[in-house]
Amino acid sequence: MNVVPALVDPTTSVHASFLAAMEEFRAEGRGGPGDYTMIGHDLRTYATTWQTPEGFAAYVASLLADRLEETPRPRGFVPATTLWYVEGTTYLGRLAIRHRLTPALRERGGHIGYDVRPSARRRGYATAMLREALPIARQLGIDRALVMCDVDNEASRKVIVANGGVLEGERGGNLHFWVPTG
């Protein structure tokens, strides 16, 4: 039976593959003090604890809790639904849907952010991930999702455009696109 990649809730079943993926991200320079991405944040915050099954389970639980409005979070942060793109027990990437925009997210971050592990790039996974996430964003009450990429990230620009993204403009080194969710 062939296993098809799919967006799923974070799960402990991909622990070993997830750790390998995080090492791939780290090898390309992610996780340093200037990396303000979700991968960078998670590498700095959780890498010392997610090695153990218990630590990884706690990390997964924190991601699942983050989608709830009542979960405590730092000032300026909003609920976010994190989903992982997996094939069987192989972690391929992650995607987060922020439930609403703040002034800061309007400038950097937007509604949806995604990452594909380096060894799984150039296979159409990012395009598929974003396509699968748009109906979920719609269910969260987001009619148009703000999705951004660095001006020099041609691959991400193509992913966004392939999913119906319409360029709003460039600000702060980021291209801002609005993507219909329905």
Protein Blocks (a to p, Z undefined) as FASTA:
>chain_A
ZZddddddddfklmmmmmmmmmmmmmnopaiaklcbfklmmmmmmmmmmmpmklmmmmmm
mmmmmmpmklccdehiacdddddddehjacfbdcdddfbdcfklmmnopjbdcdddfklg
onommmmmmmmmmmmmmmnopabdcddddfklmklmmmmmmnopacfbdeehiacddddf
ZZ
